Amino acid sequence: MDKKKVSLFIDTNVFIIDLRYHRDRNYKINRLFLDFVMRQGRGVTSIINLLEVCGILSFNLNRQQILELFYYFPKKYRVDIIPSSEMDIFLPETSVGAVMEMIYQKASFGDALVANIVNVSMLGGAVFVSWDALHFRKLLSVRAMTPEEFLRSVSRNDRSS
C-alpha cells in the first residue's frame, strides 16, 4: 500500500478508544495508528462521526467541555472533517432510500449515515479504518480495515520498498 497516496477515513470507535478506553485491549495499536495519521496528516472523518464522539462523551462533560472537544478535535487528531466542522452548516444530505439500503444490510442508522458519506465523498483508493471494519465491508465502495490491519499493510510495504 502506498501510504503517501491513501486517504484514511477514520470511524468513531477509533477516537472513542483513544479518548475514553485506555485499558481497552486495542488501545496501544489504536494509539500507534492515530500517531501514524497525525504524522502523515491525511486523516478524514465526517461531521456525523464528530457529533457521535461529542454525544458519547457528553455524559461526562459539561457544555463548555463539549464545545471545546468539538472545536479542538480536528487539530488534536490532524483530521479534516467532511463536509466541515462549522457549527452553522447543515448535516450532509441523503435520501431515506439510500439510508434504508444500508439498513437492509444490517446497519444502524448512524452507521448508514457514515457509510453513505464515505461512499459519496471518498475516492476508490481511500481506506475506511474502524474496529468494526468487517461490518462495514459490505456497506462501502472503498476498502475497510482495522487500525491493526492498516498498520500491518504499511509495515509490509515499508519492508518491500
Secondary structure, DSSP 4 states (H G I P E B T S, - for coil): --TTT--EEE-HHHHHHHHH-TTSTTHHHHHHHHHHHHHHT-EEEEHHHHHHHHHHHGGGS-HHHHHHHHHHHHHHHTEEEES---TTSPPPP--HHHHHHHHHTT--HHHHHHHHHHHHHS-TT-EEE-TTHHHHHTT-SSEEE-HHHHHHHHHHHHHH-
